[in-house]
Amino acid sequence: MISPTPPPVIRAVIIGCGVIGLHHASVLTRHPAFEVTALVDVSEPALAAAAQAIADQGAPRPQVFTDLAEACASGDADLAVITTPSGMHVDQAEAALAANLHVVIEKPLDVDLGRALRIADAADAAPHLSVSVISQHRFDPASAAARAALDEGRFGSLTSAIASVPWYRSDAYYASGAWRGTWRMDGGGAVMNQGIHTVDLLRWFLGRPLQVSARVARLAHAGIQVEDVAVATVEFESGALAVVHCTTAAYPSQAARLALYGTHGSAVIEGDDLAFLHAAPADLDPGTQPLTGASAENHAAEWLEKAGRAGGPPLGSPALVGHWRQYDDIARSVTRGERPGVTARDAAESLALVRAIYASAATRRTVDFGAVLGGDYEGVRPDLNG
């Protein structure tokens, strides 16, 4: 069990002071359960800018370090928040765990499934520490409402789903960081980087994948190594089938969309909003099919109210709300000694689904999810140079 006697305020060290690190800092300096006490980055200008940004929000100026080991040994933090490029996550998480720190890792857990499973094993071996991976859309009211209806059996049996992330990223976006659009540090393109949240939600709702068939392409960004278009079909152990579509070549970007279809009810999440939810009555007879033309009202408002709409920063950008809600969960995990809502094991299995998409595209055949999770396709990736 995680220690039930944490400090009154959770002291956080942010490792990586780029755009996403500053985003976490904005949330943590506002959240009453946390204080940013230290920053780590190899770039001294980035450290200075991040420290000033925190001070400008009225929070105490944190210590700054260019060396991770020194920061972990300082004794000035309870929680390590890892916001570096994806390929660095696991090594840094292991260093933080070795220093007896709780850990939060920005998505994806890592670009390498073997390393991701390694940190999942390390987290399992340290039950007194909370290890969580950012998947903030699980905590959106829309996702919570759909999950509550699913858990109550109000969709009947889920039979299919469509997950689509039709976004656009310019060449300038990829050129803004040398690691962007590379296999080594980004781990993939439209699926790994942009689609990972929606893929995670798909797996959260439909359960364990069984087989995956996919194709990927690079059609609009000549300067990158990775895919900007991907499509896949996924068969789940339940028998449900899903379609996955992710792209950064859809101008102008539109909202990500996740549609869940069941024998007695369905839900559609567009962006962060619950556009539609129809739930069967609580006294559903699973052996009775709904009649064609029967009433199919949108129950979204009712289920949003049930799931709870509240939660978020009292001030600041709406863009902070998703991470704020997950940090509510992280604070609960640390202070109450409870399992976090998104564990390293959860994140590793969602990463395995992304890797299964790439393995299928690379081999041009259907792949077994269990084989991917077991390491059979380690390092296999599509060749997009043809």
Stockholm file with secondary structure:
# STOCKHOLM 1.0

chainA/1-386         MISPTPPPVIRAVIIGCGVIGLHHASVLTRHPAFEVTALVDVSEPALAAAAQAIADQGAPRPQVFTDLAEACASGDADLAVITTPSGMHVDQAEAALAANLHVVIEKPLDVDLGRALRIADAADAAPHLSVSVISQHRFDPASAAARAALDEGRFGSLTSAIASVPWYRSDAYYASGAWRGTWRMDGGGAVMNQGIHTVDLLRWFLGRPLQVSARVARLAHAGIQVEDVAVATVEFESGALAVVHCTTAAYPSQAARLALYGTHGSAVIEGDDLAFLHAAPADLDPGTQPLTGASAENHAAEWLEKAGRAGGPPLGSPALVGHWRQYDDIARSVTRGERPGVTARDAAESLALVRAIYASAATRRTVDFGAVLGGDYEGVRPDLNG
#=GR chainA/1-386 SS CCCSCCCSSEEEEEECCSHHHHHHHHHHHHSTTEEEEEEECSCHHHHHHHHHHHHHTTSCCCEEESCHHHHHHTSCCSEEEECSCGGGHHHHHHHHHHTTCEEEECSSSCSCHHHHHHHHHHHHTCTTSCEEECCGGGGSHHHHHHHHHHHTTTTCSEEEEEEEEECBCCHHHHHTSTTTTCTTTTCCSIIIIISHHHHHHHHHHHCCEEEEEEEEECCSCTTCSSCSEEEEEEEETTSCEEEEEEESBCSSCCCCEEEEEESSCEEEEETTEEEEEECCCTTCCTTSCCCTTCCCCCCHHHHHHHHCCCCSCSSSCGGGHHHHHHHHHHHHHHHHTCCCSSBHHHHHHHHHHHHHHHHHHHHTSCEEHHHHHTTTTTTCCCCCCC
#=GC SS_cons         CCCSCCCSSEEEEEECCSHHHHHHHHHHHHSTTEEEEEEECSCHHHHHHHHHHHHHTTSCCCEEESCHHHHHHTSCCSEEEECSCGGGHHHHHHHHHHTTCEEEECSSSCSCHHHHHHHHHHHHTCTTSCEEECCGGGGSHHHHHHHHHHHTTTTCSEEEEEEEEECBCCHHHHHTSTTTTCTTTTCCSIIIIISHHHHHHHHHHHCCEEEEEEEEECCSCTTCSSCSEEEEEEEETTSCEEEEEEESBCSSCCCCEEEEEESSCEEEEETTEEEEEECCCTTCCTTSCCCTTCCCCCCHHHHHHHHCCCCSCSSSCGGGHHHHHHHHHHHHHHHHTCCCSSBHHHHHHHHHHHHHHHHHHHHTSCEEHHHHHTTTTTTCCCCCCC
//
